[in-house]
Structures are given as structure tokens and as C-alpha cells.
């Protein structure tokens, strides 16, 4: 959809958000373990986030976008 012009920018945003989520979830999992003595809350939060992500991606239409050829 965006073409190769913005590929590096989009990849950078995806990579940054992945690293930020990895750091935050590891830190929060440790914090929850210290507070509760169990990983159960972190596990169920991860399950809920996975289901939420699946629901967000459900309506994505993966068909190619129709593009008009240049008249030039």
C-alpha cells in the first residue's frame, strides 16, 4: 500500500514498537511476580492482549489495491 519509498520508515516504527513492548512486558512481568509471587496475572494479561490483537486484525482485507496505470 505504501510502496518501497516508506519501507525503511515503516520497518523502523514496527521494530521500535516491538522492542518497546518486549522491554515493557518483561519488566512488568517481573514486577507482577515480585508483587504477587506468581506469573498468573501476567499470563492472563498476555492471553487477553493476544485475543484483542486477533480481533483487531480480523477485518483486515488482504486483497491487492487496484492501481490505475499511468496514462503517460
N, C-alpha and C positions, 0 to 999 in steps of 0.2 A: 504494500500500500504506500509506503514512504519511499521506496526505491533505495538504491545503494548510496545516495547522497547523504542520508542521515543514519546510515547503518552504524557507524562508529559511535555516534552520539546516543542512539538507542541502546546499543550494547553497553555503553558506559553507565547509563541510567539503570539498566537491568542488573549489571554486575554490582554497582554500588548498593542498590536496594537489597540484593541478595546478601551481600556482606553485612550490611546493617542489620538485617533480620537474623542472620546467623549469630552475630555478636549479641544482640538483644535477647534472643531466645536462650542462648547458652547462659548468659548472666542471670536472666530471670529464672531459669530452671534451677540454678544453684541457689539463688535467693529463696525460692519457694521450698527447696529441700531443707535449707537451714531453718526456715520458719516453721515448717510442718513435719519434717522428718520423713517425708515421702515424696515421690515423684508423681503421685496420682493426679494432683491438680494440674500439673504441667502437661501430663499425658492427655487429659481430657480437654484442656485448652487447645492442644495441638490437633486433636481429633475434630473439635468444633471449627477451628480455623481451616482445616482441610475440607470439611463439608461446605463451609462458607465459600471457599475458593472454587470448589466444584460447581456450586450454584451460580456463582458469578460468571463462570466460563460456559455454562450450559447454553446460553442463547447466541454464542459466537457463530457467525456464519463464515465458513472457511472457503466458500466459493471465490474464485478469482474475480477481481473487479473488472468490469467491462471498460476498456480504454478505447478511445477513438484514435484512429490513425491520423497522423498529420496530413493536411491537405497540400502541403508544400512540396 
